[in-house]
């Protein structure tokens, strides 16, 4: 009955008026940025992060989480109606969804996407509630050696499963680690890599890096390319899917949910990978694969369920182990740190209302999104006509004031200009900025545990292979790297991400 | 057109070469900044131990990526447009400068006014409207509502 008690605790915490309000705000904002192309959940979280400093910790996390999974719903709306995926995770939805819309079945596609997402969200939230405490108990027995190996495994896994070159991603992680070392060294008290700037003695602020790399750099890149404007395929007439649609869609939703929940847990997985894999899976199991690309409802149902399931279950490693698996989770870790919470196994034990409140809020948020998205669809579509030139000055203002407000100094804003330029260079060099952020947030954890482990073993590195869990994690990490060298695996991986670039 | 196309060399993967060079510069910067830190040994790591290892690793990967980029198939950089790049960076830098000395109102007017110039299609009337609406919004929400510690005017 402990599980039930925890759930009740969660729902009673999440259902307070303040938390409900912020859950709704998160869901609305998420849908909004999901609908608008050119601004994604990562950038939005970076920009809003400083503002959450003024909120109570749980309300802040609930809102930020809502933005993330809300964006998955919003992104699919535009993918289906105007063939413009608002998010990378809904790129595959556009393939069959837009065809359905052209055939006058937009309503059915939208309804299946929303219902499938809701179902997937419910299942994976439940998964989080069940797996969370178990994983956390396991993680509590971890020593420094295990934690070090776990972090290494997580970081490597994140580079292999994300798109783009692996070696570049490893370099990006290292740059993140290096940035994480700026400031006063905890052990010796000496200043490191500060270039003598007193403003850097406390280290580089997370928000500065996030806003620079994701906010400012993204605005510049968006302004370089002419704006894409899609045309609405047809009027949405009938919203409810036919019986035949349901019959075809529900097995796809089940498969997508399972795949998404599993892939979401892996570091580097999450919404985008889940959606792509689900589409491939649906095509493979279908009796008539030729229907795909011509408006097959399974091609909408599977990926949509998978991306939402993946989005939810990517919270599992963060909340139970303290290891973020992608850039969005790194942002949430940043938000927790701002509020003085150290994410990890201790959170469930010491602050159960925080963990269970967040879990419950995700389910409530998903239910809200169903209401926000289906009846109000026309409103969201109209938002697509707002040109980017009116939006980006507002985003810029949020970026600047947000960065300034973290420690009330202009130095941070100036530093964000530097990171904005660096982020621009990275985009031109085809380097994903996500791994850098992961390295930055995990750097201190990695260094502390490495130092501790080697201090205990008196400098003997074999401590990492003598402990079984640590050994298993390192072998798995090594195996991943070896796999990447195998040409066949590398080719499949490149193919899996080939559409994501667009 | 303020567009710059990469003109160097007909072969080589230009994004990779750029990435490699950025890595080398960042790694070298790390090595240089950490040159005076005590390194120590594995059992008793000094503050400079990990920065040295990580910076060297970044330089090393940078070299590999550059060399691989030189021999790989030709791929050019995406078009680089200087207009949005420079204008946005100048707008934000100006905000940073103005925030402490001139106050929020002037800083916001600068940021939105100059920042809007980054898009070619921007119209004067829209910019004026943006400045008024966003500055008022900023004063009410950020300064009054959330209590961000920034003075409003120069005095």
Interface residues (C-beta under 8 A of the other chain):
Chain A: X51 X54 X165 X167 X168 X170 X171 X174 X175 X177 X178 X181 X185 X187 X188 X190 X192 X193 X194 X195 X216 X219 X220 X223 X224 X387 X388 X389 X390 X392 X393 X394 X396 X397 X399 X400 X401 X404 X405 X408 X409 X410 X411 X413 X414 X416 X417 X420 X421 X422 X424 X425 X426 X428 X429 X430 X431 X447 X450 X451 X454 X455 X457 X458 X459 X461
Chain B: X15 X16 X18 X19 X22 X23 X26 X30 X33 X34 X37 X38 X41 X42 X43 X44 X45 X46 X47 X48 X50 X51 X54 X55 X57 X58 X61 X62 X64 X65 X77 X78 X79 X80 X81 X84 X85 X88 X89 X91 X92 X93 X95 X96 X97 X99 X100 X107 X108 X111 X112 X115 X116 X118 X119 X121 X122 X126 X130 X134 X138 X142 X146 X147 X148 X149 X150
